[in-house]
């Protein structure tokens, strides 16, 4: 302690974990005056190391050649895996990146693939629930 500030650099956390970590430590303060009257107080504090947010890459969606239609495999990734991540972290963000091979003909195919993937994620009803 220095004044009213606690220096937490001596508190050790597991460096291999990205999850939030908490350590409890006890602080005891003692004081004495010129008449040698001493007093003491003890308290515990919790030092928190916030979780480190890391990006997660889900499996690539595969499209038929020259098609922007999201197939069953792609829907399963979007509606099961992506949704599961949003259920664990509702503040998370998803980035959809479209791609097309140089030998595919339709214009804007990459953009249309990303838009169709977004439509699958956001338009579900009934059994296939949408991701907010």
NUNU-392243 format. One record per residue (C-alpha): residue in one letter; residue number from 1; y, z, x; chain. Coordinates in nm, 4 decimals. Each point is the difference from the previous one (the first is absolute). Layout:
BEGIN
A	NUM	Y	Z	X	A
...
end
This chain:
BEGIN
X	1	0.0000	0.0000	0.0000	A
X	2	0.3495	-0.0707	0.1129	A
X	3	0.2580	0.1413	-0.2391	A
X	4	-0.1241	-0.1061	-0.3427	A
X	5	-0.1894	-0.3089	0.1245	A
X	6	-0.3748	-0.0130	0.0605	A
X	7	-0.1136	-0.2330	0.2801	A
X	8	-0.3249	-0.1496	-0.1338	A
X	9	-0.0874	-0.1980	0.3149	A
X	10	-0.2612	0.2605	0.0914	A
X	11	-0.1890	-0.0609	-0.3275	A
X	12	-0.2842	-0.2433	0.0726	A
X	13	-0.1257	-0.2578	-0.2517	A
X	14	-0.3013	-0.2325	0.0069	A
X	15	0.1431	-0.3181	0.1532	A
X	16	-0.2905	-0.2116	-0.1288	A
X	17	0.0854	0.0670	-0.3664	A
X	18	0.2681	-0.1883	-0.1957	A
X	19	-0.0312	0.2318	-0.3022	A
X	20	0.2515	0.2747	-0.0720	A
X	21	-0.0824	0.3103	0.2031	A
X	22	0.1108	0.3609	-0.0470	A
X	23	-0.0077	0.2939	0.2385	A
X	24	0.0979	0.3541	-0.0911	A
X	25	0.1586	0.2205	0.2621	A
X	26	0.1251	0.3583	-0.0100	A
X	27	0.3439	0.0941	0.1245	A
X	28	0.0928	0.3592	0.0807	A
X	29	0.3601	0.0966	0.0634	A
X	30	0.0937	0.3289	0.1624	A
X	31	0.3400	0.1439	0.0695	A
X	32	0.1507	0.3148	0.1456	A
X	33	0.3469	0.1396	0.0004	A
X	34	0.1870	0.2104	0.2562	A
X	35	-0.1595	0.3179	-0.1400	A
X	36	-0.3496	-0.1427	0.0645	A
X	37	-0.0718	-0.0271	-0.3690	A
X	38	-0.2480	-0.2873	-0.0291	A
X	39	-0.0897	-0.2114	-0.2970	A
X	40	-0.2595	-0.2695	-0.0487	A
X	41	-0.0793	-0.2638	-0.2601	A
X	42	-0.2853	-0.2486	-0.0227	A
X	43	-0.0330	-0.3194	-0.1986	A
X	44	-0.2213	-0.3066	-0.0033	A
X	45	0.1226	-0.3551	-0.0045	A
X	46	-0.1823	-0.3269	-0.0505	A
X	47	0.0750	-0.2850	0.2394	A
X	48	-0.0706	-0.3389	-0.1575	A
X	49	-0.0649	-0.3251	0.1802	A
X	50	0.0559	-0.2774	-0.2544	A
X	51	-0.2638	-0.2661	-0.0518	A
X	52	0.0411	-0.3237	0.1923	A
X	53	0.0041	-0.3011	-0.2278	A
X	54	-0.2134	-0.2848	0.1301	A
X	55	-0.0453	-0.3457	-0.1393	A
X	56	-0.3417	-0.0894	-0.1377	A
X	57	-0.1191	-0.3573	-0.0046	A
X	58	-0.2396	-0.0852	-0.2782	A
X	59	-0.2475	-0.2871	0.0329	A
X	60	0.1526	-0.3470	-0.0254	A
X	61	-0.0248	-0.1757	-0.3348	A
X	62	-0.1817	-0.3290	0.0299	A
X	63	0.1062	-0.2977	-0.2085	A
X	64	-0.1757	-0.3262	-0.0717	A
X	65	0.1537	-0.2952	0.1792	A
X	66	0.3166	-0.1301	-0.1664	A
X	67	-0.0169	0.2791	-0.2616	A
X	68	0.2277	0.2938	-0.0697	A
X	69	-0.2392	0.1606	-0.2506	A
X	70	-0.1027	0.3562	0.0900	A
X	71	-0.3805	0.0095	-0.0181	A
X	72	-0.2231	0.2950	-0.0971	A
X	73	-0.0223	0.1213	0.3613	A
X	74	0.3803	0.0057	0.0272	A
X	75	0.0358	0.1765	-0.3342	A
X	76	-0.2464	0.2670	0.1116	A
X	77	0.2030	0.0672	0.3155	A
X	78	0.3275	0.0122	-0.1905	A
X	79	-0.1179	0.2001	-0.3011	A
X	80	-0.2376	0.2388	0.1737	A
X	81	0.1069	0.0491	0.3607	A
X	82	0.3757	-0.0510	-0.0339	A
X	83	0.0131	0.2042	-0.3197	A
X	84	-0.1899	0.2850	0.1694	A
X	85	0.2653	0.0126	0.2725	A
X	86	0.2790	0.0167	-0.2584	A
X	87	-0.1804	0.2787	-0.1862	A
X	88	-0.0017	0.2047	0.3226	A
X	89	0.3600	-0.0888	0.0913	A
X	90	0.2146	-0.1152	-0.2904	A
X	91	0.2981	-0.0480	0.2323	A
X	92	-0.1926	-0.2509	0.2124	A
X	93	0.0995	-0.3628	0.0297	A
X	94	-0.2142	-0.3121	0.0028	A
X	95	0.0908	-0.3167	0.1857	A
X	96	-0.1654	-0.3216	-0.1145	A
X	97	0.0158	-0.2880	0.2450	A
X	98	-0.1063	-0.3450	-0.1114	A
X	99	-0.1555	-0.2485	0.2387	A
X	100	-0.1178	-0.3573	-0.0118	A
X	101	-0.1765	-0.2233	0.2459	A
X	102	0.1792	-0.2996	0.1423	A
X	103	-0.2497	-0.2319	-0.1723	A
X	104	0.0660	0.1384	-0.3513	A
X	105	0.2167	-0.2271	-0.2121	A
X	106	0.1778	0.1908	-0.2798	A
X	107	0.3601	0.0914	0.0784	A
X	108	0.0805	0.3729	0.0025	A
X	109	-0.3709	0.0907	-0.0100	A
X	110	0.0516	0.3077	0.2199	A
X	111	0.2777	0.1281	-0.2265	A
X	112	-0.2034	-0.0700	-0.3131	A
X	113	-0.2989	0.1910	0.1431	A
X	114	0.2173	0.3047	0.0682	A
X	115	0.1569	-0.0223	-0.3483	A
X	116	-0.3384	-0.0337	-0.1705	A
X	117	-0.1276	0.3021	0.1943	A
X	118	0.3049	0.1973	-0.1136	A
X	119	-0.0668	-0.1092	-0.3586	A
X	120	-0.3570	0.1333	0.0188	A
X	121	0.1276	0.3330	0.1320	A
X	122	0.2801	0.0453	-0.2530	A
X	123	-0.1315	-0.1575	-0.3208	A
X	124	-0.3226	0.1900	-0.0671	A
X	125	-0.0829	0.1520	-0.3380	A
X	126	-0.3079	0.1613	-0.1516	A
X	127	-0.2848	0.0151	0.2512	A
X	128	0.2064	-0.1521	0.2828	A
X	129	0.2886	0.2424	0.0257	A
X	130	0.3163	-0.1140	0.1718	A
X	131	0.1377	0.1549	0.3155	A
X	132	0.3497	0.1330	-0.0720	A
end
